[in-house]
Each structure stands twice: as structure tokens, then as C-alpha cells.
Amino acid sequence: MKFNKTIATTLLCAVVCGCTAYGVQSGLTAAAATQSVSTQTAVVSTNESTNTKAAVSADDNTGAATTASANDTVSKSAGTTASTSAGSFTGLTTLLDTSGLFTERDLEQTADTSDATQISLTDGQDVTISSEGVYLVTGSASNATIIVDAADTDKLQIVLDGVTITNQSAPAIYVKSADKVFVTTVGDNALSTTGAFSADGTTNLDAVIFSKSDLVLNGTGSLTISSTANGISGKDDLKFTGGTYTITAAEDAVEAHDSIRISDGSFTISAKKDAFHSEDDEDDSAGYIYIAGGTFEITAGDDGIQGTTYTIIDGGTLSITASEGIEGTGVQINGGNIAISATDDGINGASKTSKFSPFIEINDGVIIVNMGQGDTDALDCNGNLTINGGTIDITAQSAFDYDGTGALNGGTITVNGSAVTSLTQTGPGGGKGGFQNGNGGFGGRGGRF
């Protein structure tokens, strides 16, 4: 599910321009956009319930996120934006309607295998799944791929029960066609590719799990992935709702075109590029990351978490060691416990899309940022930097660097051991890389898929 381009073009005027009563694209009417601070508190409280389990859509076909239109009424949202007026914040906007991000089936951690098709792996033999159903996979094999090639209306569930697959040049799981595929873990499972990946015609297969369709990972077990390129790649939406994941990747650990959505799970990530990356190099209005919960131990050579459009964190416990910790054109943090050690930018709002201007907005959560020496910034934004709440502890030579405005409306902020009451510009201005300015062109790198 891609962002509506018209919506993305005008979204977040309240963040970028400070429009007090801006409700368009936010799911709020103009009247709602001028509600009081006490109303904002109620909205934020509602969102806190999504920190451990995100909002559920009962229909599995409606699991994709949308941004509400101007006349919609949004019942649940990923955070709120507070406009400023004479030092107070009065306006509310919504970045993302979370009510349909996860279906009930997405959130189920076990599968009914009573009527499942049994698959026992064999060395050197691929297994092709071509119809809807539940498939229970067991055994160990080398140079064997589970291939899904089904109708684009079919939903399939692959249950990995103590599976080990070691391939030389192919994915362990390759979803060529389906509506949606669930990969559910039971017990301990390990998937790896040890050599250079071989292409499938014009398709560049570059991940241990490679999917052209919507993909959901869940379960009560564990999954260890080792890759000479990417760990998990998805062409559409990619979701995690449970399970334990250990991913070591020479490139990105987890990447997806349209979105990465995480409601829960335990993640230990070591990636030479990005740990989580969402980008469609043919559509810069797509590619967001939403985290409602989970635990994360991330070590990355480039970015810990990067969304092309939005990176939104509503909850979870995150420990990130990377060049840049959290990045997106728009970064919104509404909760969670986040610890970042970075050598470039801690949290970066940079121009990854042409659809709206960059911003960073922090509404709640506990955030610790420790920056390395040199030309580094703890909070770095090509646009507006707004802090409405939360507890933020920064150790850095440059704490705040923004090209637009800096507003501190609430929260407890400590920089190098001293409390601060305003966002003093301490950097040279502007994030690095990005869509139009800085180094490296689109996102600072070339095409991803």
C-alpha cells in the first residue's frame, strides 16, 4: 500500500509552517485542529495503548496504512502534532491512521496446523507452494529454496518448525507471487546464504527472505538469518508482530518498498548498511517505518532506522549504535525508551522525499543520545525541530541543528549534564545527504531494489 501522492504533497503544513488550525490530510477538521491542550493529552493517552499492541483491522485485506483525507475522522492515530502560538501549542494533526496497520491474523502468533500440508526439506531440492493454505515445514537442507508462486489473491502461511536452510546463491524463502504470506516460527530456525546471490531473470534476488508480495513475520520461536547481502527484502509491506530475530547482513538487515511495520518482537541486528530501511526508488511518496513496540539491539554501519517519508515510533525499547540512529524526512517519536550512540547524526530529519519538508517532532518517550566527536549533531533537521514532551538526555558537541525553527514546548531536556529551556542552534544548519541537497543524491545512496 503506497501513500496517496496528493495527500503526501500537502501533509504536515502544521509541522513545517506552524499553521495553527490546519486539519487537512490529518484526519481532523478545522474545529478539531484548534482543540485545547487537555484534548491533546487525551489523544496521546489513547495512542499509548498502541505501544505494546498496535491497532487491529479485523479484515485481513485492510491491513495497509492510509493517511486520512481532509473530511475523515480518525479514531486512532500515530501521534499528534502540536502547532505553536506564542509559546503554547494548540493545534492537532495526525501523521498516520494506525487503525488498519495490523490485522487480527497478523497479530496471531500461532497457526492451526491440524490440516496443514507437511513439507520435509531435502538437500538440493526446491519446494514450490502454489495455492492458499497452511504449510508446516521441518528439517534441514542445503541449496533448497521454499518458493511461493500462487495467485495474487491467495494468502499462505509458512510455519517454520526447527528449520535450517543453508544456500550458496539463492534465498531460503522466495515469494514470487501471492496476496500475502505469513512466516510463522516455532522453535529455533536458521536461514543463510553464504555466497553471491544469483538473479531470477530480471529480478535481483539479494536477500535470504525475498518477497514480491506483502509479508508478515510472527510466531513464538526464533529465526536467525545470515546474509552476504540483505537479510529480508520486501517489495510491498513488511510486518513483524512477534518472534525473536537475529540478523547479520553485509548490506541492509531489513528493507521494504512500501512500509515496515512492527508491533512487537525481539531483534538483534548487525548490518553493514542499514538495520531497517524503507524506500521505493520509483516512488518517493512511499516508504515509511512504524514501530509500536518490541525490543531492539541494533548495530549498523549506516542508519539504524531509515524511512523515506516517515519514521514514527510509538513505543518499544531500542538500543542503536550506528552512523545515524533514526532518520526520515519526517521523524515523530511518541513514546518508547530509545538509546542512540552515533557518529554522524543521532536523529535526522532529512529530505528523502519531494512531497513535504523535513521535520523532527518529539512528543513523549525517554531518549538518550550520545554523539561521537567531530562534525556530529544529536538532533539534526533540514526543517523544523519541535519538542512537546518526553525526557531527552544528550551528550554532544552539537545538540540541536535545524534549518527551520526550533520550538521547545514541553518535556525535560538535558544537554551535557545541564537542563535547557530552549533549543539553541549549535550546529551549522541542515542535515547531510537527502533528496535535493547535501551528499549522495536520493537518501545519500543509489537505488535499493
Residue pairs with C-beta under 8 A, 6 or more apart in sequence:
1 64
1 65
1 66
1 236
1 237
1 258
1 259
2 258
2 280
2 283
2 285
2 286
3 67
3 285
3 286
3 288
3 309
3 355
4 66
4 67
4 285
5 285
5 355
7 25
7 67
7 69
8 67
8 285
8 309
8 353
8 355
8 356
9 285
9 355
9 356
10 24
10 25
10 356
11 25
11 26
11 67
11 95
11 355
11 356
12 25
12 81
12 93
12 95
12 330
12 356
12 357
12 359
13 19
13 22
13 24
14 20
14 22
14 26
14 33
14 81
14 83
14 91
14 93
15 81
15 93
15 330
15 359
15 361
15 383
15 384
15 386
16 356
16 357
16 359
16 383
16 384
16 404
18 83
18 84
18 384
18 405
19 83
19 91
20 33
20 34
20 83
20 85
20 90
20 91
21 30
21 33
21 34
21 83
21 91
22 33
22 83
22 91
22 93
23 29
23 30
23 31
23 32
23 33
23 70
23 93
24 70
25 67
25 68
25 69
25 70
25 93
26 33
26 68
26 74
26 81
26 92
26 93
26 94
26 95
27 67
27 68
27 69
27 72
27 73
27 74
27 77
27 94
27 97
28 73
28 74
28 92
28 93
28 94
29 71
29 73
32 92
33 83
33 91
33 92
33 93
34 90
34 91
35 90
35 92
36 90
37 88
37 89
37 90
39 92
40 80
40 82
40 89
40 92
43 77
43 80
43 92
44 79
44 80
44 334
44 363
44 364
44 389
46 76
47 76
47 77
47 78
47 79
47 80
47 314
47 334
47 335
48 314
48 315
48 335
48 364
50 76
50 78
50 98
50 292
50 314
50 315
51 292
51 293
51 314
51 315
51 316
51 335
51 336
52 264
52 292
52 293
52 315
53 107
53 263
53 264
53 292
53 293
54 98
54 101
54 102
54 261
54 263
54 290
54 292
54 293
54 314
55 76
55 98
55 99
55 100
55 101
55 102
56 102
56 103
56 104
56 107
57 63
57 99
57 100
57 101
57 102
57 103
57 104
58 103
58 104
59 103
60 103
60 104
60 105
60 106
60 155
60 180
62 100
62 103
63 100
63 101
63 102
63 103
63 106
63 180
63 214
63 237
63 239
64 100
64 101
64 214
64 237
64 258
64 259
65 96
65 97
65 98
65 100
65 101
65 259
65 261
65 288
65 290
66 97
66 100
67 94
67 95
67 96
67 97
68 74
68 94
68 97
72 97
74 94
74 97
74 99
75 99
76 97
76 98
76 99
77 94
77 95
77 96
77 97
77 98
78 94
78 95
78 96
78 97
78 98
78 290
78 312
78 314
78 332
78 334
79 94
79 95
79 96
79 312
79 314
79 332
79 333
79 334
79 361
79 363
80 92
80 93
80 94
80 334
80 363
81 91
81 92
81 93
81 94
81 95
81 332
81 361
81 386
82 89
82 90
82 91
82 92
82 361
82 363
82 386
82 388
82 409
83 89
83 90
83 91
83 93
84 386
84 407
84 409
85 91
87 409
88 409
89 388
89 409
89 410
95 310
95 312
95 330
95 332
96 288
96 290
96 310
96 312
98 290
98 292
98 314
101 261
101 263
101 290
102 239
102 241
102 261
102 263
105 182
106 182
106 216
106 218
106 239
106 241
106 263
107 218
107 241
107 242
107 263
108 218
109 184
109 218
109 219
109 220
109 241
109 242
109 243
110 184
110 219
110 220
111 134
111 157
111 159
111 182
111 184
112 134
113 134
113 136
113 159
115 134
116 133
116 134
116 135
116 136
116 159
117 133
117 134
117 135
117 136
118 136
118 138
119 127
119 135
119 136
119 137
119 138
119 146
120 137
120 138
120 139
121 127
121 137
121 138
121 139
121 140
121 141
121 144
121 163
121 165
122 139
122 141
122 144
123 141
123 142
123 143
123 144
124 141
124 142
124 143
124 144
125 141
125 144
126 144
126 145
126 146
126 147
127 137
127 144
127 145
127 146
127 147
128 147
128 148
128 149
129 135
129 146
129 147
129 148
129 149
129 150
129 156
129 158
130 149
130 150
131 150
131 151
131 154
131 156
132 150
132 151
132 154
132 155
132 156
133 156
133 157
134 156
134 157
134 159
135 156
135 157
135 158
135 159
136 159
136 161
137 146
137 158
137 159
137 160
137 161
137 163
138 161
138 162
138 163
139 163
139 164
140 163
140 164
140 165
141 164
141 165
141 166
142 165
142 166
142 167
142 168
143 166
143 167
143 168
143 170
144 165
144 167
144 172
145 165
145 167
145 170
145 171
145 172
145 173
145 174
146 158
146 165
146 172
146 173
146 174
147 174
147 176
148 156
148 158
148 173
148 174
148 175
148 176
148 177
148 178
148 181
148 213
149 176
149 177
150 156
150 177
150 178
151 177
151 178
151 179
152 177
152 178
152 179
152 213
153 179
154 178
154 179
155 178
155 179
155 180
155 181
155 182
156 178
156 180
156 181
156 182
157 181
157 182
157 184
158 173
158 181
158 182
158 183
158 184
159 184
159 185
159 186
159 219
160 183
160 184
160 185
160 186
160 189
160 219
160 221
160 223
161 186
161 187
161 189
161 221
162 186
162 187
162 188
162 189
163 189
163 190
163 191
164 189
164 190
164 191
165 172
165 190
165 191
165 192
166 190
166 192
166 194
167 192
167 193
167 194
167 208
168 193
168 194
168 195
169 193
169 195
169 196
169 197
169 198
170 193
170 197
170 198
170 205
171 193
171 197
171 205
171 207
171 208
171 209
171 210
172 191
172 192
172 193
172 208
172 209
173 183
173 191
173 208
173 209
173 210
173 211
174 200
174 205
174 210
174 211
175 181
175 210
175 211
175 212
175 213
175 215
176 200
176 212
177 212
177 213
178 213
179 213
179 214
180 213
180 214
180 215
180 216
181 211
181 213
181 214
181 215
181 216
182 216
182 217
182 218
183 209
183 215
183 216
183 217
183 218
183 219
183 223
184 217
184 218
184 219
184 243
185 217
185 218
185 219
185 220
185 221
185 222
185 223
185 243
185 244
186 219
186 220
186 221
187 221
187 222
188 221
188 222
188 224
189 221
189 222
189 223
189 224
190 223
190 224
190 225
190 226
191 208
191 209
191 223
191 224
191 225
191 226
192 208
192 225
192 226
192 227
193 208
193 226
193 227
193 228
193 229
194 226
194 228
195 228
196 228
197 204
197 205
197 206
197 207
197 228
197 229
198 205
199 205
203 212
204 449
206 229
206 230
206 233
206 251
207 227
207 229
207 230
207 231
207 232
207 233
207 255
208 225
208 226
208 227
208 230
208 231
208 232
209 215
209 225
209 231
209 232
209 233
210 232
210 233
211 232
211 233
211 234
211 235
211 236
211 238
212 235
212 236
213 235
213 236
214 234
214 236
214 237
214 238
214 239
215 232
215 234
215 236
215 237
215 238
215 239
215 256
216 239
216 240
216 241
217 223
217 232
217 238
217 239
217 240
217 241
217 243
217 245
217 265
218 240
218 241
218 242
218 243
219 242
219 243
220 242
220 243
221 243
221 244
222 243
222 244
222 245
222 246
223 243
223 244
223 245
223 246
224 245
224 246
224 247
225 231
225 232
225 245
225 246
225 247
225 248
225 249
225 253
226 247
226 248
226 249
227 247
227 248
227 249
227 250
227 251
228 250
229 249
229 250
229 251
230 249
230 251
230 252
230 253
230 254
230 255
231 247
231 248
231 249
231 252
231 253
231 254
231 271
232 238
232 247
232 253
232 254
232 255
233 252
233 255
233 256
233 449
234 255
234 256
234 257
234 258
235 256
235 257
235 449
236 256
236 257
236 258
237 256
237 258
237 259
237 261
238 254
238 256
238 259
238 260
238 261
239 260
239 261
239 262
239 263
240 260
240 261
240 262
240 263
240 264
240 265
240 267
240 294
241 262
241 263
241 264
241 265
242 263
242 264
242 265
243 265
243 266
244 265
244 266
245 265
245 266
245 267
245 268
245 269
246 268
246 269
247 253
247 254
247 267
247 268
247 269
247 270
247 271
248 270
248 271
249 270
249 271
249 272
249 273
250 272
251 271
251 272
251 273
252 271
252 273
252 274
252 275
252 276
252 277
252 448
253 269
253 270
253 271
253 274
253 275
253 276
253 300
254 260
254 269
254 275
254 276
254 277
255 274
255 276
255 277
255 278
255 279
255 448
255 449
256 277
256 278
256 287
257 278
257 279
257 280
257 286
257 287
257 449
258 278
258 280
258 286
258 287
259 278
259 286
259 287
259 288
259 289
259 290
260 276
260 277
260 278
260 288
260 289
260 290
260 307
261 289
261 290
262 289
262 290
262 291
262 292
262 293
262 294
262 316
263 292
263 293
263 294
264 292
264 293
264 294
265 294
265 295
266 294
266 295
267 294
267 295
267 296
267 297
267 298
268 297
269 275
269 276
269 296
269 297
269 298
269 299
269 300
270 299
270 300
271 298
271 299
271 300
271 301
271 302
272 300
272 301
272 302
273 300
273 301
273 302
273 303
274 300
274 302
274 303
274 304
274 305
274 306
275 298
275 299
275 300
275 303
275 304
275 305
275 320
275 322
276 289
276 304
276 305
276 306
277 303
277 306
277 448
278 286
278 287
278 288
278 289
278 306
278 307
278 308
279 286
279 287
279 306
279 307
279 308
279 352
279 443
279 448
280 286
280 287
280 308
280 449
281 442
281 447
281 448
281 449
284 308
284 309
284 352
284 353
284 354
284 355
284 435
284 442
285 309
285 353
285 355
286 308
286 309
287 307
287 308
287 309
287 352
287 353
288 307
288 308
288 309
288 310
288 311
288 312
288 328
289 305
289 306
289 307
289 310
289 311
289 312
289 328
290 310
290 312
290 314
291 305
291 312
291 313
291 314
291 315
291 316
291 318
291 336
292 314
292 315
292 316
293 314
293 315
293 316
294 316
294 317
295 316
295 317
295 318
296 316
296 317
296 318
296 319
296 320
297 319
298 304
298 305
298 318
298 319
298 320
298 321
298 322
299 321
299 322
300 320
300 321
300 322
300 323
301 322
301 323
302 322
302 323
302 324
303 322
303 323
303 324
303 325
303 326
303 327
304 318
304 320
304 321
304 322
304 324
304 325
304 326
304 340
305 311
305 320
305 325
305 326
305 327
306 324
306 326
306 327
306 328
306 352
306 443
307 327
307 328
307 329
307 352
308 328
308 329
308 352
308 353
308 443
309 328
309 329
309 330
309 352
309 353
309 355
310 328
310 329
310 330
310 331
310 332
311 326
311 327
311 328
311 330
311 331
311 332
312 331
312 332
312 333
312 334
313 326
313 332
313 333
313 334
313 335
313 336
313 338
313 365
314 334
314 335
314 336
315 334
315 335
315 336
316 336
316 337
317 336
317 337
317 338
318 336
318 337
318 338
318 339
319 339
320 326
320 338
320 339
320 340
320 341
320 342
321 340
321 341
321 342
322 340
322 341
322 342
322 343
323 342
323 343
323 344
324 342
324 344
324 345
324 346
324 348
325 340
325 341
325 342
325 345
325 346
325 347
325 348
325 369
326 333
326 338
326 340
326 346
326 347
326 348
327 345
327 347
327 348
327 349
327 350
327 352
328 348
328 349
328 350
328 352
329 349
329 350
329 351
329 352
329 353
329 355
329 356
329 357
329 358
329 359
329 435
330 349
330 356
330 358
330 359
330 360
330 361
331 347
331 348
331 349
331 359
331 360
331 361
332 360
332 361
332 362
332 363
333 347
333 361
333 362
333 363
333 364
333 365
333 367
333 390
334 363
334 364
334 365
335 363
335 364
335 365
336 365
336 366
337 365
337 366
338 365
338 366
338 367
338 368
339 367
339 368
339 370
340 346
340 347
340 367
340 368
340 369
340 370
341 370
341 371
341 372
342 369
342 370
342 371
342 372
342 376
343 371
343 372
343 374
343 376
344 376
344 377
344 432
345 376
345 377
345 378
345 379
345 380
345 431
345 432
346 369
346 371
346 376
346 377
346 378
346 379
346 380
346 394
346 396
347 360
347 367
347 369
347 378
347 379
347 380
348 360
348 377
348 380
348 381
348 431
348 432
349 358
349 359
349 360
349 380
349 381
349 382
349 383
349 385
349 431
350 358
350 380
350 381
350 382
350 431
350 432
350 433
350 434
350 438
351 357
351 358
351 382
351 431
351 434
351 435
351 436
351 437
351 438
352 434
352 435
352 442
352 443
353 435
354 435
354 436
357 382
357 383
357 384
357 404
358 381
358 382
358 383
358 403
358 431
358 434
359 381
359 383
359 384
359 385
359 386
359 404
360 379
360 381
360 383
360 384
360 385
360 386
360 402
361 386
361 387
361 388
362 386
362 387
362 388
362 389
362 390
362 392
362 411
363 388
363 389
363 390
364 389
364 390
365 390
365 391
366 390
366 391
367 390
367 391
367 392
367 393
368 392
368 393
368 394
369 378
369 379
369 392
369 393
369 394
369 395
369 396
370 395
370 396
371 377
371 378
371 394
371 395
371 396
371 397
371 398
373 397
374 397
375 428
376 396
376 397
376 398
377 396
377 398
377 399
377 400
377 401
377 426
377 427
377 431
378 394
378 395
378 396
378 398
378 399
378 400
379 385
379 394
379 399
379 400
379 401
379 402
380 401
380 402
380 427
380 430
380 431
380 432
381 401
381 402
381 403
381 404
381 431
382 402
382 403
382 404
382 430
382 431
382 434
382 437
383 402
383 403
383 404
384 402
384 404
384 405
384 406
384 407
385 400
385 402
385 404
385 405
385 406
385 407
385 423
386 406
386 407
386 409
387 407
387 408
387 409
387 410
387 411
387 413
387 423
388 409
388 410
388 411
389 409
389 410
389 411
390 411
390 412
391 411
391 412
392 411
392 412
392 413
392 414
393 414
394 413
394 414
394 415
394 416
395 415
395 416
396 415
396 416
397 426
398 426
398 427
399 415
399 416
399 420
399 424
399 426
400 406
400 423
400 424
400 425
400 426
400 427
401 425
401 426
401 427
401 428
401 429
401 430
401 431
402 423
402 425
402 429
403 429
403 430
406 422
406 423
406 424
406 425
407 423
408 420
408 421
408 422
408 423
412 419
413 419
413 420
413 421
414 420
430 437
430 438
431 438
432 438
432 439
432 444
433 439
433 440
433 443
433 444
434 443
434 444
435 441
435 442
435 443
438 444
